[in-house]
Amino acid sequence: MTQLLIVGPPGAGKGTQASRIAERFGIPTISTGDIFRSNIRDRTELGQQVTAILDAGDYVPDTLTNDLVQDRLEQADAQEGYLLDGYPRTEGQVAFLDGLNERRGRGIDAVVRLVADHDEVIRRLRIRSEEQGRSDDTDGAMRHRLEVYERETEPILAAYAGRGVVVEIDGLGEIDEVTERILSALSERGVVAR
């Protein structure tokens, strides 16, 4: 069983790297952003709530996100491990995930932190917005999400750093290069793909 997190500012390449790493480890990638976007696309009640929140550049409240993650981690494909992308983002979510993992009998093996220059992140998000037509990738929303990330998400890294599980990775460069950096750093920690 392998339980991983991937964190970094919006546009740092978390989604791309998460799917590549999860495939190598044979575990599902669980992206709260993808789950929210699918609800938005399907115009569910949750999707309508999330649309208003994301359009303002804010994050979805912990209680809503926690319930969604708990439900997803209870599904059969996540029983042998997971890679969480976009969760936890707050100290409250860290505590909630700790409780879930305690019941699972295993903690987080590693937290992959992608580090990327803010100007490069904004450039990537502009491209993504144009390619995918994402309403949550306006310049104002992007800058606001980076500010929220620094204010709310960065502190969770201190909690995981205290546990000795954070692996910092330069998120800039070719996709394959970044993947190899991640796999190498995980291997050095004893977290090896099957």
Backbone hydrogen bonds, N-H to C=O, Kabsch-Sander energy under -0.5 kcal/mol:
donor,donor_aa,acceptor,acceptor_aa,energy
2,T,80,E,-1.1
4,L,2,T,-0.5
4,L,82,Y,-2.7
5,L,110,A,-1.9
6,I,84,L,-2.2
7,V,112,V,-3.0
12,A,9,P,-1.9
17,Q,13,G,-2.5
18,A,14,K,-3.2
19,S,15,G,-2.0
20,R,16,T,-1.5
21,I,17,Q,-2.8
22,A,18,A,-2.8
23,E,19,S,-1.8
24,R,20,R,-1.8
25,F,21,I,-2.0
26,G,22,A,-1.2
27,I,22,A,-2.2
30,I,28,P,-0.5
30,I,83,L,-2.9
31,S,29,T,-0.7
32,T,30,I,-0.6
32,T,85,D,-1.3
35,I,31,S,-2.1
36,F,32,T,-2.7
37,R,33,G,-2.8
38,S,34,D,-2.2
39,N,35,I,-1.6
40,I,36,F,-2.2
41,R,37,R,-2.8
42,D,38,S,-2.1
43,R,40,I,-1.2
44,T,39,N,-2.2
48,Q,44,T,-2.0
49,Q,45,E,-1.9
50,V,46,L,-2.8
51,T,47,G,-2.3
52,A,48,Q,-1.4
53,I,49,Q,-1.5
54,L,50,V,-3.1
55,D,51,T,-2.7
56,A,52,A,-0.9
57,G,54,L,-1.8
58,D,53,I,-2.0
65,T,61,P,-2.2
66,N,62,D,-3.7
67,D,63,T,-1.9
68,L,64,L,-1.7
69,V,65,T,-2.5
70,Q,66,N,-2.8
71,D,67,D,-2.2
72,R,68,L,-2.0
73,L,69,V,-2.7
74,E,70,Q,-1.2
75,Q,72,R,-1.3
78,A,75,Q,-1.6
79,Q,76,A,-1.6
81,G,78,A,-1.2
82,Y,2,T,-1.7
83,L,28,P,-2.1
84,L,4,L,-2.5
85,D,30,I,-2.6
86,G,6,I,-1.1
86,G,84,L,-0.5
94,V,90,T,-1.9
95,A,91,E,-2.2
96,F,92,G,-2.0
97,L,93,Q,-2.7
98,D,94,V,-2.6
99,G,95,A,-1.9
100,L,96,F,-2.1
101,N,97,L,-2.9
102,E,98,D,-2.3
103,R,99,G,-1.8
104,R,100,L,-1.3
105,G,101,N,-1.2
106,R,101,N,-1.9
109,D,3,Q,-2.9
110,A,3,Q,-1.0
111,V,165,V,-3.0
112,V,5,L,-3.2
112,V,110,A,-0.6
113,R,111,V,-0.7
113,R,167,V,-2.9
114,L,7,V,-3.1
114,L,112,V,-0.7
115,V,113,R,-0.5
115,V,169,I,-2.8
121,V,117,D,-2.2
122,I,118,H,-2.6
123,R,119,D,-2.0
124,R,120,E,-2.5
125,L,121,V,-2.6
126,R,122,I,-2.2
127,I,123,R,-1.9
128,R,124,R,-2.6
129,S,125,L,-2.6
130,E,126,R,-2.1
131,E,127,I,-2.7
132,Q,128,R,-3.1
133,G,129,S,-1.8
137,D,134,R,-1.4
142,M,138,T,-3.0
143,R,139,D,-2.5
144,H,140,G,-2.2
145,R,141,A,-2.7
146,L,142,M,-2.1
147,E,143,R,-2.0
148,V,144,H,-2.8
149,Y,145,R,-2.8
150,E,146,L,-2.3
151,R,147,E,-2.4
152,E,148,V,-3.2
153,T,148,V,-0.7
153,T,149,Y,-1.7
154,E,149,Y,-1.9
156,I,153,T,-1.4
157,L,153,T,-0.8
157,L,154,E,-1.2
158,A,154,E,-0.7
158,A,155,P,-0.7
159,A,155,P,-1.0
160,Y,156,I,-1.9
161,A,157,L,-2.9
162,G,158,A,-2.0
163,R,159,A,-0.6
163,R,160,Y,-0.7
164,G,161,A,-1.3
165,V,160,Y,-1.8
167,V,111,V,-3.2
168,E,166,V,-0.5
169,I,113,R,-3.1
171,G,115,V,-2.8
171,G,169,I,-0.6
178,V,174,E,-2.2
179,T,175,I,-2.4
180,E,176,D,-2.4
181,R,177,E,-2.1
182,I,178,V,-2.3
183,L,179,T,-2.8
184,S,180,E,-2.4
185,A,181,R,-2.3
186,L,182,I,-2.7
187,S,183,L,-2.4
188,E,184,S,-2.1
189,R,185,A,-0.9
189,R,186,L,-0.8
190,G,187,S,-1.7
191,V,186,L,-2.7
192,V,190,G,-0.9
